[in-house]
């Protein structure tokens, strides 16, 4: 399912985290800019490591997940 959705999340976050983000309606890293980390962490399948990797990817593009 997740494989069929066009997204630009880092592969390193893993399938469960990617699936959780897609299921929640996120398909672009830029959509997470400004979204609190605690909200992303609350998604079933997203753990602290995935949040850290997403924060790093956002920071590399001048965005942030507070």
C-alpha positions as CSV (number, residue, x, y, z in Angstrom):
1,X,0.0,0.0,0.0
2,X,2.6,2.5,1.1
3,X,4.7,1.5,-1.9
4,X,1.9,2.7,-4.2
5,X,1.8,6.2,-2.7
6,X,4.2,8.9,-4.0
7,X,6.0,10.3,-1.0
8,X,9.4,11.9,-0.3
9,X,10.1,10.7,3.3
10,X,13.6,9.3,4.0
11,X,13.7,5.5,3.5
12,X,15.6,5.3,6.8
13,X,12.5,6.0,8.9
14,X,11.1,2.6,8.0
15,X,7.9,1.2,6.6
16,X,5.8,1.4,9.7
17,X,6.5,5.1,10.2
18,X,6.1,5.8,6.5
19,X,2.8,4.0,6.5
20,X,1.6,5.9,9.5
21,X,2.4,9.2,8.0
22,X,0.7,8.4,4.7
23,X,-2.3,7.0,6.5
24,X,-2.5,10.4,8.4
25,X,-2.5,12.2,5.1
26,X,1.1,13.3,4.9
27,X,2.9,12.5,1.6
28,X,5.6,15.3,1.6
29,X,8.3,16.1,4.1
30,X,7.4,19.7,3.7
31,X,3.9,19.0,5.1
32,X,5.6,18.2,8.5
33,X,7.2,21.7,8.7
34,X,5.9,23.2,11.9
35,X,4.0,20.1,13.0
36,X,4.9,19.4,16.7
37,X,7.1,16.3,17.1
38,X,4.7,15.0,19.8
39,X,1.9,14.9,17.3
40,X,3.9,12.9,14.8
41,X,5.2,10.6,17.6
42,X,1.5,10.0,18.6
43,X,0.9,8.3,15.3
44,X,0.9,4.5,15.6
45,X,4.1,3.2,14.0
46,X,6.2,6.3,14.5
47,X,8.9,6.1,17.1
48,X,11.5,8.5,18.5
49,X,14.2,7.4,16.0
50,X,11.8,8.1,13.0
51,X,11.0,11.5,14.5
52,X,14.7,12.3,14.9
53,X,15.4,11.3,11.3
54,X,12.5,13.4,10.0
55,X,13.7,16.4,12.1
56,X,17.2,16.0,10.5
57,X,15.7,15.8,7.0
58,X,13.6,18.8,7.6
59,X,16.5,20.8,9.0
60,X,18.6,20.0,6.0
61,X,15.9,21.8,3.9
62,X,15.6,24.7,6.3
63,X,12.4,23.5,7.9
64,X,11.7,22.2,11.4
65,X,9.5,20.0,13.5
66,X,9.3,21.6,16.9
